Amino acid sequence: MSLSAQGRAGLVSVTFRQLTPEEIIKVARQSGLTVIEWGGDVHVPTGDDQHAQAVAAMTREAGLETACYGSYYRVGHDGENGRPSFDDVLSTAAALDAPCIRVWAGVCGSDEADEAYFEQVCTDANRIAALAQARGVRVAFEFHGGTIHDTAPAAQRFLQALPHPNIFSLWQPLHSLDHEQRRESLKVILPRLAHVHAFHWLPGEPIDRRPLAEGVEAWCEWLSIIHAGGHRPDALLEFVRGDAPEALPADAATLRGLLT
């Protein structure tokens, strides 16, 4: 099942790393968004639980909800080389009143990981899923390059190896995949889908971030697949053209239209 039964439109806070949490809340409200995934690097740093409580209070007072804590916990590498420990991540997520924690499946792509490394990540995944479940928080893996959860075949193998009921996945249309590969990855992830990150990018160096309106046809197809599977996940805007807050209202209007 998905985290939300209604399919709310929201924002990933790292879209605007240059803004304060107060400013994030303001632009989200002004754009008609209702939920936020708070990032653990700038807006709600891991380990600062007092600040997380303050952001949670600001979010609630603005009539918004926290959809997820976007941590940068690398599963299989708890506390290594200055990386955060999962205990700290979980504590901050609880202070934020987040129902879900985003985590990353290791530190290398699926084509680089040997069997021992795959098992290392899976072992830690089961451990943190149990810890989070005891606190009423779900764990969702970022579907992303540079992890062992980066293609449809990799996602299928990874998720099948993790039957723990508290393990979920996010989904986004990775620019490294073609349209058919994106569709297949969504179908693989769908039974564990937590929420989606919505954007429209064109490949290139640098990546060309385009208005979401230009990707409506593809997003209609992807959302149809999601809805046909009985899911109504939150859809959260991640990055906009030029990283400009002024670009958010148009993308938010497009997203709300897609969800209805």
Residue pairs with C-beta under 8 A, 6 or more apart in sequence:
1 231
2 193
2 194
2 195
2 231
2 232
2 233
2 234
3 67
3 68
3 99
3 100
3 138
3 140
3 168
3 194
3 195
3 233
3 234
4 35
4 67
4 195
4 232
4 233
4 234
5 232
6 232
7 232
7 233
7 234
7 235
7 259
8 34
8 35
8 65
8 67
8 234
8 235
8 259
9 32
9 33
9 34
9 35
9 234
9 235
9 236
9 237
9 252
9 255
9 256
9 259
10 28
10 33
10 34
10 35
10 36
10 37
10 67
10 234
10 235
10 236
10 237
11 24
11 27
11 28
11 31
11 33
11 35
11 36
11 37
11 236
11 237
11 248
11 252
12 36
12 37
12 39
12 70
12 197
12 236
12 237
12 238
12 239
13 21
13 24
13 36
13 37
13 38
13 39
13 42
13 43
13 44
13 70
14 39
14 41
14 42
14 43
14 70
14 238
15 237
15 238
15 239
15 240
15 243
15 248
16 23
16 24
16 27
16 243
16 245
17 39
17 41
17 42
17 43
18 243
19 27
19 245
20 43
21 38
21 43
21 44
21 55
21 58
22 58
23 245
24 36
24 43
25 36
25 58
25 59
25 62
25 64
27 245
27 248
28 34
28 36
28 62
28 64
29 62
29 63
29 64
30 249
31 248
31 249
31 251
31 252
31 253
32 249
32 252
32 253
32 256
33 64
33 237
33 252
34 63
34 64
34 65
35 64
35 65
35 66
35 67
35 234
35 236
36 59
36 64
36 65
36 66
36 67
36 236
37 66
37 67
37 68
37 69
37 70
37 102
37 195
37 236
38 44
38 55
38 59
38 66
38 68
38 69
38 70
38 96
38 98
39 70
40 46
40 69
40 70
40 71
40 72
40 84
40 89
40 92
41 72
43 55
44 51
44 52
44 55
44 69
44 92
44 96
45 51
45 92
46 71
46 72
46 73
46 84
46 88
46 89
46 92
47 84
47 88
47 91
47 92
48 92
49 91
49 92
49 95
50 95
52 92
52 93
52 95
52 96
53 95
53 96
55 96
56 66
56 95
56 96
56 97
59 65
59 66
60 97
66 96
66 97
66 98
66 99
67 98
67 99
67 100
67 195
67 234
67 236
68 98
68 99
68 100
68 101
68 102
68 140
68 194
68 195
68 236
69 89
69 92
69 93
69 96
69 98
69 100
69 101
69 102
70 102
71 84
71 89
71 92
71 93
71 101
71 102
71 103
72 83
72 84
72 104
73 83
73 84
73 86
73 89
73 101
73 103
73 104
73 128
74 80
74 83
74 103
74 104
74 106
74 107
75 103
75 104
75 105
75 106
75 121
75 124
75 125
75 128
75 141
76 105
76 106
76 107
76 117
76 120
76 121
76 123
76 124
76 125
77 83
77 106
77 107
77 124
78 85
78 86
78 124
79 85
86 124
86 127
86 128
86 131
87 131
89 101
89 103
90 101
90 128
90 131
90 132
90 135
90 137
93 101
93 132
93 137
94 135
94 137
98 137
99 136
99 137
99 138
100 137
100 138
100 139
100 140
100 168
100 194
100 195
101 132
101 137
101 138
101 139
101 140
102 140
102 141
102 142
102 170
103 125
103 128
103 139
103 140
103 141
103 142
104 141
104 142
104 144
104 147
105 121
105 125
105 141
105 142
105 147
105 148
105 149
105 158
106 113
106 117
106 120
106 121
106 147
106 148
107 146
107 147
108 117
108 146
108 147
108 148
109 145
109 146
109 147
109 148
109 150
110 147
110 148
110 149
110 150
110 151
110 153
110 154
110 157
110 158
113 121
113 148
117 148
118 148
118 158
118 161
121 148
122 158
122 161
122 162
125 139
125 141
125 162
125 164
125 167
126 162
126 164
126 167
128 139
129 139
129 162
129 164
129 166
129 167
130 164
130 166
132 138
132 139
132 166
133 165
133 166
138 166
138 168
138 194
139 166
139 167
139 168
140 167
140 168
140 169
140 170
140 194
140 195
141 147
141 149
141 158
141 167
141 168
141 169
141 170
142 149
142 170
143 149
143 150
143 155
143 169
143 170
143 171
143 172
143 174
143 185
143 189
144 150
144 172
144 174
145 174
145 176
148 154
148 158
149 155
149 158
149 169
150 174
150 176
151 177
151 181
151 185
152 181
152 184
152 185
152 187
152 188
155 169
155 185
155 188
155 189
156 188
159 167
159 169
159 188
159 189
159 192
167 192
168 192
168 193
168 194
169 189
169 192
169 193
169 194
170 193
170 194
170 195
170 196
170 197
171 185
171 186
171 189
171 193
171 196
171 197
172 196
172 197
172 198
172 199
172 238
173 182
173 199
173 201
173 218
173 222
174 182
174 185
175 201
175 202
175 203
175 207
177 185
179 218
182 218
182 222
183 221
183 222
183 225
186 222
186 225
186 226
187 225
190 225
190 226
190 229
190 231
191 229
193 226
193 229
193 231
193 233
194 233
195 233
195 234
195 235
195 236
196 222
196 226
196 233
196 234
196 235
196 236
197 236
197 237
197 238
198 212
198 219
198 235
198 236
198 237
198 238
198 255
198 258
199 209
199 212
199 215
199 237
199 238
199 239
199 240
200 209
200 210
200 211
200 212
200 213
200 214
200 215
200 218
200 219
201 207
201 208
201 209
201 210
201 239
202 208
202 210
209 239
209 240
209 241
209 242
209 243
210 241
211 240
211 241
211 247
211 250
211 251
211 254
212 219
212 237
212 250
212 251
212 254
212 255
213 250
213 251
213 254
216 254
216 258
219 258
220 258
223 235
223 258
223 259
226 232
226 233
235 255
235 258
235 259
237 248
237 251
237 252
237 255
240 247
240 248
240 251
241 247
